[in-house]
Amino acid sequence: QGFVTFTTFTTWQTYFRWDSLDLRAGITLDDLDAHVVDEDGELSRALDECGRFGDPDGCGVIWPRVAEITLLGGLGCGAHLLQLALDHLASLETYDFVVLQATDNAVPFYERHGFVRV
């Protein structure tokens, strides 16, 4: 059992910026030592360069080349579901990046699958 969903990344902020080093990102010195983090900012810059459009007061600011993935975890099938979703997204040739929000407990799972904290 389990499920995975994905959508085009959308935010409802006037200005959203990918930046691992910004204090508001909540990345601590311990995170830098214990987790995979975009320390040099290369991934953040690449994400920021992606085109986006929309209105934060309407449909939101849409990043058409960035997919956001959501996975129901803790059921023992997460790795398989995640790989199926990533394979499907790659086959679409629509997205350049896949992003997600993870709980602190889920971060190591996603790191094992190549995700980097931004």
C-alpha positions as a printed NumPy array, in Angstrom:
array([[  0.   ,   0.   ,   0.   ],
       [  0.965,   3.603,  -0.376],
       [  0.743,   6.385,  -2.841],
       [  2.84 ,   9.008,  -4.524],
       [  1.671,  12.196,  -6.181],
       [  3.396,  14.898,  -8.14 ],
       [  2.463,  18.305,  -9.436],
       [  4.125,  21.292, -11.006],
       [  5.808,  23.312,  -8.24 ],
       [  3.741,  26.349,  -7.283],
       [  4.22 ,  28.96 ,  -4.582],
       [  1.979,  31.751,  -3.359],
       [  4.733,  34.151,  -2.375],
       [  5.555,  37.326,  -4.271],
       [  9.2  ,  36.337,  -4.35 ],
       [ 10.399,  32.815,  -3.705],
       [ 14.107,  32.075,  -3.762],
       [ 15.967,  28.776,  -3.518],
       [ 18.896,  29.381,  -1.16 ],
       [ 20.395,  26.835,   1.212],
       [ 22.56 ,  29.471,   2.863],
       [ 19.77 ,  31.923,   3.727],
       [ 19.007,  31.812,   7.46 ],
       [ 15.28 ,  31.536,   6.675],
       [ 15.955,  28.159,   5.026],
       [ 16.431,  26.749,   8.515],
       [ 19.589,  24.832,   7.644],
       [ 21.849,  24.654,  10.686],
       [ 25.565,  23.953,  11.   ],
       [ 24.587,  20.47 ,  12.193],
       [ 22.646,  19.984,   8.947],
       [ 25.748,  20.882,   6.953],
       [ 27.666,  18.147,   8.758],
       [ 24.961,  15.481,   8.866],
       [ 23.013,  15.885,   5.609],
       [ 23.432,  16.401,   1.896],
       [ 23.107,  20.172,   1.434],
       [ 23.619,  22.472,  -1.559],
       [ 26.638,  24.082,   0.119],
       [ 28.049,  25.846,  -2.951],
       [ 24.659,  27.143,  -4.113],
       [ 24.96 ,  25.634,  -7.6  ],
       [ 21.64 ,  23.784,  -7.388],
       [ 19.932,  26.825,  -5.864],
       [ 21.134,  29.013,  -8.742],
       [ 19.959,  26.492, -11.338],
       [ 16.511,  26.319,  -9.731],
       [ 16.291,  30.118,  -9.491],
       [ 17.066,  30.383, -13.209],
       [ 14.011,  28.301, -14.107],
       [ 11.247,  30.272, -15.746],
       [  8.082,  30.922, -13.797],
       [  4.823,  32.75 , -14.299],
       [  1.598,  33.536, -12.506],
       [  0.128,  35.656,  -9.771],
       [  0.638,  34.884,  -6.066],
       [ -2.832,  36.279,  -5.387],
       [ -4.458,  34.1  ,  -8.051],
       [ -3.363,  30.698,  -9.339],
       [  0.062,  31.083,  -7.724],
       [  3.527,  31.429,  -9.199],
       [  4.038,  28.313, -11.329],
       [  7.447,  26.831, -12.1  ],
       [  6.632,  24.688, -15.174],
       [  9.997,  22.86 , -15.282],
       [ 10.024,  21.899, -11.575],
       [  7.999,  18.928, -10.316],
       [  7.054,  18.625,  -6.643],
       [  6.674,  15.086,  -5.374],
       [  4.753,  13.853,  -2.31 ],
       [  5.132,  10.353,  -0.945],
       [  3.209,   8.626,   1.823],
       [  6.007,   7.098,   3.858],
       [  6.385,   4.512,   6.548],
       [  4.666,   1.695,   4.686],
       [  7.769,  -0.12 ,   3.474],
       [  7.201,   0.617,  -0.199],
       [  8.513,   4.185,  -0.343],
       [ 11.698,   3.438,  -2.271],
       [  9.785,   1.555,  -4.949],
       [  7.077,   4.228,  -5.24 ],
       [  9.635,   7.015,  -5.361],
       [ 11.591,   5.28 ,  -8.12 ],
       [  8.405,   4.69 , -10.129],
       [  7.515,   8.365,  -9.817],
       [ 11.012,   9.547, -10.743],
       [ 11.095,   7.222, -13.759],
       [  7.689,   8.478, -14.871],
       [  8.679,  12.124, -14.465],
       [ 11.869,  11.502, -16.46 ],
       [  9.88 ,   9.858, -19.26 ],
       [  7.646,  12.93 , -19.55 ],
       [ 10.65 ,  15.106, -20.445],
       [  8.693,  18.031, -18.97 ],
       [ 10.596,  18.748, -15.772],
       [ 14.228,  19.674, -15.194],
       [ 14.032,  19.3  , -11.408],
       [ 12.071,  17.342,  -8.803],
       [ 11.578,  18.953,  -5.385],
       [  9.761,  17.966,  -2.209],
       [  9.113,  18.883,   1.378],
       [ 10.284,  16.338,   3.927],
       [  9.955,  15.884,   7.651],
       [ 13.197,  15.726,   9.611],
       [ 12.746,  11.96 ,   9.934],
       [ 12.308,  11.536,   6.166],
       [ 15.371,  13.562,   5.122],
       [ 17.809,  10.59 ,   5.254],
       [ 15.43 ,   8.526,   3.083],
       [ 15.411,  11.163,   0.353],
       [ 19.168,  11.71 ,   0.64 ],
       [ 19.692,   8.002,  -0.039],
       [ 17.774,   8.547,  -3.265],
       [ 19.905,  11.458,  -4.425],
       [ 17.961,  14.449,  -3.133],
       [ 19.941,  17.453,  -1.897],
       [ 18.637,  19.969,   0.62 ],
       [ 18.174,  23.429,  -0.91 ]])
